Amino acid sequence: MAKAPSFFWLFGISDFLKNINRINSGHTKAIVKVSTRSLRPEKGDIKQSKGPLVRGTAIGAAFGIRPGTGTPFSSFTSYATETRVAKSPERFGRGAIEGMAAPEAATSASTQTSFIPTLSLGIPGDPIMALMLGALIIHGIQPGPQMVVEHAVMFWGLIASFWVGNILLLVLN
């Protein structure tokens, strides 16, 4: 049996520091029932988040098609944009729906559009796409301009899976 490297103990430090004050604090966890109705957004929330969702999606798509930017850039840029556009920016940091909807829309859009440089140019858009690129290359599929021609079944199967995944997300959410 191989011995683990001596630096693996470092991974436990954060959890130890997080829980060190909980030992003698006497806090107990309370079980709270949450109804499905309370999980749904209210009509006012939907109306307030329409603009931020559109702006967040546009920002996320713009960052997603650039190779190597990843989702954090789009999320932070979207949040910063919303704080500048907002009529009352003092609400941000206290649960404003615009401050949550825009970065989440940007993250989703960036994740989806990061497939474009990965599949068309063979350049990963974020770390997840780098893993996917590696997996494709291991299986003998070279992403790039000729992927649609040489591996059409794989390419269109991936596109179909996007559609199925998005439809399932609409149903679930």
N, C-alpha and C positions, 0 to 999 in steps of 0.2 A: 504494500500500500504506500503510495507516494505521500510525502509530508507536505502540508500546505505551506506556502511562503509565510514568513514571519510578519508581513505587513497586513494580513487579513484581519487582525484585531482592530485595525483602524475603522473598519466598517461599523463596529458596534459602539463607537464613541458617541456618535450623534444620538442614537437611541438612549444610551445611558444618560447623557446630559439632559435630554428631554424629559426623562422619567425620574430623575434623581429627587426632585422636590415632591413628587407624588407619593413617596413611600410613607411619610409621616403626616401628610396633609389631611387624611381622613375623608377625602372626597369619595362618594359612591356614585355610580352611574345610575341615572334614572331612565326608566323605559318610558318613552313617550310615543303615543300613537299619532301617526300622521295620516290624514285622509288624502285620497287622490285629488280631491277638489282643491285642497290647499296647495298642491303642486302645480296646478295650472295657472298661467298668468291671467291677470284681470284685464278687462277691456282697456282701461287706461294705460296699463303697461304695454299692451300691444301697440296702441296708438303712439306712445312715446318712443317706442323702439324701432319703428319703421325706417326712419331716416338713418339712425346709427347702424342698422343692419345692412342697408344698402351701401353706406360709406365703408363700413368694415369689410364687406364682401369685395368691394372694388379695391381697397387697399391690400387685402389679403391676396387677391388674384394678381395684382401688380407685383407683389413681392414673391409670390409663389413661382411665377414663370422665370424669375431670375435665379440662375444656378447658385447654390451655396448660401442663400440668405436664411432659410429656415423660417419657422413660425414665430419665434420670439420677436423678431424685427417687426413683422406685420402686426402682432398683437400690441406691442408698445406704441407703435406709430398710430395705430387706430385709436388707442386710448388717449394719446396726446392730441390727436385731431379732435376727438369728441370734447375734450376739456376746453379747446379753443373755440369750438363752434357752439357750445352750450350757452343757453341764456343765463343759467345760474350755475357756474362751475363749482361753487362752494358745496354743492350736494355730492360731488364726486368724492369717493373715499368713505361714504356713509351709506352705500347701498343704492345709488342711483342706477336705474335700469339701463340707461344709456351707457354708463361706464362698464357694464357687464356684457351687454348685447353686442356692442361694436367689436371689442377684442375677441369674443368668441366667434363671431362671424368671420373676422379676419383670419383667425387660426384655422377654421374649417376650410375657408377658401384657399388659403396658402397650402394647406396639406393636399387638397385635391389638385391644385394646379402645379404642384411640384413634380407631378408625374410627367409633365410636358418636357422639361429639359432632360429628365432621366431617360425617358423612352425615345425621344427624338434626337438628342445629342449624345446620350451616354454620359451626361454630367449630372451627378446627384444634386437635387435641390435642397436636401436637408439630411440629417443623419439616418433617418429611417429609409430614405430613398437610396442612400449609400449601401445600406444592408440589402435592400431589394436588388440593387444593381449587382452586388456581389453574388447574391443567390442566382440571378439570371445568368451571370457569366459562368458560375459553377456548373449550371445545367447546359452549358453550350449555347446559350442565346446571347448574342451580342447586340445590346441596345444601340440604336442609332438610326440614321435615315433609312437604312434598308430593312429595318425590323418589320415594317408593315408588309413588305414583299416576301421576305424570307420566312417569317414566322407569323403569318396572317392569322392563323387559328389562335395562337397565343395572344396576339394583340387584341383581336376582336373579342376573345373570351374575357380579357381583362376589362375592356370597355363595357361589356355586358354585365360583369360583376359590379362595376360602379353603379349602373342603373338599378340593379337588384338591391344593392346596399342602400342607395338613396331612397328607394321606395320603401324599404323596410324601416329606415330611420323616420320617414314621414309617418308611417303607420304607428310606430312605437312612441314617437314624440307627440 
